[in-house]
Amino acid sequence: MKMREQRWLGLVMVVISWLLLTIAASGETLEERDATAVLLTLPLGLYMMFGETLVIYQDDAPASAREPPGVEVPLCHTKAETPVLTITAERKEFINGKEKSN
């Protein structure tokens, strides 16, 4: 099913390339005749149409395995991995703009 979808998307990319070339051919100035985008869309479209490799993203995870929206995943999973920030008295004086007392 995904390969069929990829082939249709490849055809859409080729059609977009054709439209870009048509628009660029009717341009009057050098900037209007720029068809640089075709260098990306046409080869990608052809590869998607005729290639045997699946290019589009395929999410195989079931919906129940995904995180529900709004759930925040913690960066540290155990207490030992929790980063600790210690500020020495000298650093506090430097932050507050005071000189180190002797």
Beta strands, then each sheet from edge to edge (+ up, - down):
end
